[in-house]
Amino acid sequence: MKTIFAAALVVAVATNAGAGELKPLAGHGIALGGITGAAYYTVEPDGFRVVATIGNGESGEPIRVVSTLADGQSVTIAVPATLGERSNDVVIARTGDRVEVTHRLAPELRADASFD
C-alpha cells in the first residue's frame, strides 16, 4: 500500500507541484522539502472539501488533512524545519469558486523573541 501511495505522489508532484489553481477532483502536487503529496477538492453543500495527503516517501506513514472551506477561508499545511531554518508551508485558499495552492516560506523565528 505504501508503494502505491508513493508512486501516486511522485506522479502528482512531478506533473504539477508548485503554486496554482486547484480544480475539483484534479490532484495538485505538494512539496514541502522531503515531504511530498497531493491535494484535491470536491464541491459539497456546506463548502469545498479539500483533501491533502502528504508523506515522507516510503519511509513514513502518510498523513491526510481534510478541511471544508467557505469563501474566504484557507488551510495551511506546515512541516517543521530543523532549528535555525524556516519551514515551508503550503496554503490552500478559497476565494469564490477558485481554490489556490501557494507554497511559501514560514516567517523566520528568532531566538530572542518573547512570548507574553
C-alpha positions in Angstrom: 0.0 0.0 0.0 2.8 2.4 0.8 4.4 1.7 -2.6 1.2 2.6 -4.4 0.8 5.8 -2.3 4.4 6.8 -3.0 4.1 6.2 -6.7 0.9 8.3 -6.9 2.6 11.1 -5.0 5.6 11.1 -7.4 3.3 11.3 -10.4 1.2 14.2 -8.9 4.3 16.2 -7.7 6.2 15.6 -10.9 3.3 16.8 -13.1 2.2 19.9 -11.2 4.0 20.8 -7.9 4.0 24.5 -7.2 1.6 27.3 -6.9 -1.5 27.4 -8.9 -5.2 26.9 -9.1 -6.7 23.7 -7.9 -9.6 22.2 -9.9 -12.3 19.9 -8.5 -11.2 16.3 -8.3 -7.9 17.1 -10.0 -4.8 16.3 -8.0 -2.3 19.1 -7.4 1.3 18.3 -6.2 2.6 19.5 -2.8 6.3 19.6 -2.0 7.5 20.6 1.5 11.2 19.7 1.4 11.4 15.9 1.6 7.7 15.7 2.3 5.5 15.4 -0.8 1.9 14.8 -1.5 -1.2 15.8 -3.4 -4.3 17.8 -2.8 -7.8 17.9 -4.4 -11.2 19.2 -3.5 -14.9 18.4 -4.0 -17.8 20.7 -4.1 -20.1 19.9 -1.1 -23.3 21.5 0.1 -21.5 23.1 3.1 -18.4 24.3 1.2 -15.4 23.0 -0.8 -14.0 19.9 0.9 -10.2 20.0 0.5 -8.2 16.8 1.0 -4.4 16.8 1.1 -2.3 13.7 1.7 1.4 14.1 2.4 4.1 11.6 3.3 7.9 11.1 3.5 8.3 8.7 0.6 8.1 5.0 1.6 9.8 5.6 5.0 6.9 7.2 6.8 3.2 6.9 7.2 1.1 9.2 5.1 -0.9 12.0 6.8 -4.3 13.2 5.4 -5.6 16.7 6.2 -9.3 17.4 5.4 -10.9 20.8 5.7 -14.2 22.2 4.3 -13.6 25.8 3.2 -16.2 28.5 2.9 -15.5 31.5 0.6 -12.5 33.5 2.1 -11.2 30.6 4.2 -7.8 28.8 3.9 -5.9 25.9 5.5 -2.1 25.9 6.0 -0.1 22.7 6.0 3.4 23.1 7.5 6.3 20.7 8.1 8.7 21.7 10.8 12.3 22.6 9.8 15.4 22.0 11.7 16.5 24.5 14.4 17.6 27.8 12.8 15.9 27.1 9.4 12.5 28.3 8.1 9.8 25.8 7.3 8.0 25.6 4.0 4.2 26.0 4.2 1.5 25.2 1.7 -1.6 27.4 1.9 -4.8 26.2 0.2 -7.2 29.2 0.0 -10.7 29.5 -1.4 -11.9 32.8 -3.0 -15.3 32.5 -4.5 -15.3 29.5 -6.9 -11.5 29.3 -7.0 -9.1 27.3 -4.9 -5.4 28.4 -5.0 -2.4 26.5 -3.7 0.6 28.6 -2.7 3.9 27.4 -1.4 5.7 29.9 0.9 8.5 30.1 3.5 7.2 30.5 7.0 8.2 33.6 8.9 11.6 33.4 10.5 11.7 32.5 14.2 14.1 34.5 16.3 15.7 33.0 19.4 15.3 36.4 21.2 11.6 36.6 20.6 9.5 36.9 23.8 6.1 35.3 24.2 3.7 37.2 26.5 
